[in-house]
Structure formats: structure tokens, C-alpha cells
């Protein structure tokens, strides 16, 4: 009886501890959300000392000139939104196929001695600080782009895409490999028993069976591409105006805009930077909801 009561007490304490930790996580997310939205919406719906700013001009403007006269300062982020979307989509188009095929190679094809080299290398990439990727892009990728670019500078949309592609690879490869390894061996043996080749088994059996986990890796990779700041800042060019029309154009992603100016901004300028964070926050939430829905449907199938 004493043992049972002690066990019940321990289980009750454990449940309360788990509940407390869950509540702390929820409260932190709610507090961050409230603070960002509170600060970010003030420039449009409150009459502060410096006046309000047009929400339409903010979302549709293509110039960012906060250092001009207070009455003529421009805070347009449409070109930043376009640049962020283009860079993320470009990194996904290039990085996701490479990441999935690399995961297949490591899990199903590579000999053990090669696997011992490649897998730790991928894990090492995941642990490298993002600023190191930016330095690599600035020192290696940007000069190479300058050699073939019709423009005078190598800091461009293409440089951002290449850096982000390298950065999302560890996430996509690691999670995709885990999903592939989790496919029941009976599926693979059944495919071989029906006369399928190794490549047919990979593409017709293993990848479809692991698609839910692979999509989860893609979602996390996209999240990293959207939220990356330091590495992108070094290779983007960060212009004050202009929607990019080619891969050679410099861009100014939403994240780098906040990071570059929050340290010295004040007043309306600072509040508009919080507004940029609100746009980024909403964008990421919508994207995650869509991708999670796709992942859930893939898991049901």
C-alpha cells in the first residue's frame, strides 16, 4: 500500500511538473506574440508624438528611407517581402531535392566506410554558426558571382539562395534520413520479393512510405531559410529600394532589415521595425499552417 501511494504521489508530481513546463512554454509564446503585435501595430492605430504611418504605404511601398526628414521618411517593405519569398523559394527548389537524394544515398546506397564520413560531416554542418556561412558566402560565393554577373557586385539574390541552400541541407538530410530508416523492413523485402530493383524500391516504396517525415524536414528547412539573418545580411546587398527582377539584383530580406537598424532606431522608426516583425511573424504562421496541413494529409495517406 505504501509503495502504491508513493508511486501515485510521484506520478502526480510528475504530471504537475509537465503541466507547469507546458504552461511556461505557452505563456512565453503568448507574451512574445502580444509584445510584438502591441509594438508593431502602434504606428498605424495610435497617435504618438511622431504621428501615424499609412498601413497601405507600409505594405506596398518599395523604398526604405528612415533617415529622411520625419515628414518625408519612407517605410515601404514590399520589395523586402518579395526578396524574402524569392530567396526562400529558390533555396527550396535547389536544396530540397539535393537534401532528399543525399538522405537516400546515406541511408540506402552508401557503403559503410563512406557513410561514416558523410554522416558526421552533415551533422557538423548543422552545428556551424550561421555567421560562418555568411562569411563563407562573402569570401567564396560572392567573388565567384562577381565573375559571371552583369552587375558590378556579387551580393545578390543568387548569393542568398546559394547560402540558404547550404544552410537548410543538414536539416533536410538528417530528418529525411531518419524518416527513411523508419520505413518497415517488411515493405522493402516485399518490394524485392515482387521483383523490383533497388532504385524502384527506393522511389516507389521507401520514399512514399517516408513522405510524412520527409515533409517535416522540409518544413523545418523552410523555417530556417525564412528566419535566417546574419548569414543573409552579409551576402544580400541590402538596398534601400527596388523589387528584384533577376537573380543578379541585391535584396533586403525582412530579417536583415530588423537586425541592421534595431540597434540605433527610435520613435516611429523603431516601431516600424516591430511592424516588420509582425509581417514576418504572420507570414511564418501562415506558411507553417499550410505546410503542417500538407504534412498531416501526407501522414493520413
VENMO-V394094 format. One record per backbone hydrogen bond with DSSP energy under -0.5 kcal/mol. CO is the residue of the C=O (numbers start at 1). NH is the residue of the N-H. If there is no record, write none. Layout:
{{CO	NH} {CO	NH}}
//
This chain:
{{1	5} {2	6} {3	7} {4	8} {5	9} {6	10} {7	11} {8	12} {9	13} {10	14} {11	15} {12	16} {13	17} {14	18} {15	19} {16	20} {17	21} {18	22} {19	23} {20	24} {21	25} {22	26} {23	27} {24	28} {25	29} {26	30} {27	31} {28	32} {29	33} {30	34} {31	35} {32	36} {33	37} {34	38} {35	39} {36	40} {37	41} {38	42} {41	44} {41	45} {42	46} {43	53} {46	48} {48	51} {54	58} {55	59} {56	60} {57	61} {58	77} {61	78} {61	79} {62	242} {63	65} {63	76} {65	68} {65	74} {69	72} {69	73} {74	65} {77	81} {78	82} {79	83} {80	84} {81	85} {82	86} {83	87} {84	88} {85	89} {86	90} {87	91} {88	92} {89	93} {90	94} {91	95} {92	96} {94	98} {95	99} {96	100} {97	101} {98	102} {99	103} {100	104} {101	105} {102	106} {103	107} {104	108} {104	109} {105	109} {105	110} {111	115} {112	116} {114	117} {114	118} {115	119} {117	121} {118	122} {119	123} {120	124} {121	125} {122	126} {123	127} {124	127} {124	128} {125	128} {129	132} {129	133} {130	134} {131	135} {132	136} {133	137} {134	138} {135	139} {136	140} {136	141} {137	142} {140	144} {141	145} {142	146} {143	147} {144	148} {145	148} {145	149} {154	156} {156	160} {157	161} {158	162} {159	163} {160	164} {161	165} {162	166} {163	167} {164	168} {165	169} {166	170} {168	172} {169	173} {170	174} {171	175} {172	176} {173	177} {174	178} {175	179} {176	180} {177	181} {178	182} {180	183} {184	187} {184	188} {185	189} {186	190} {187	191} {188	192} {189	193} {190	194} {191	196} {192	195} {197	201} {198	202} {199	203} {200	204} {201	205} {201	206} {202	207} {205	209} {206	210} {208	211} {210	214} {211	215} {212	216} {213	217} {214	218} {215	219} {216	220} {217	221} {218	222} {219	223} {220	224} {221	225} {222	226} {223	227} {224	228} {229	233} {230	234} {231	235} {232	235} {232	236} {235	156} {236	251} {240	64} {246	249} {247	158} {249	157} {251	238} {253	257} {254	258} {255	259} {256	260} {257	261} {258	262} {261	264} {261	265} {266	269} {266	270} {267	271} {268	272} {269	273} {270	274} {271	275} {272	276} {273	277} {274	278} {275	279} {276	280} {277	281} {278	282} {279	283} {280	284} {281	285} {282	286} {283	287} {284	288} {285	289} {286	290} {287	291} {288	292} {289	293} {290	294} {291	295} {292	296} {293	297} {294	298} {295	299} {296	300} {297	301}}
//
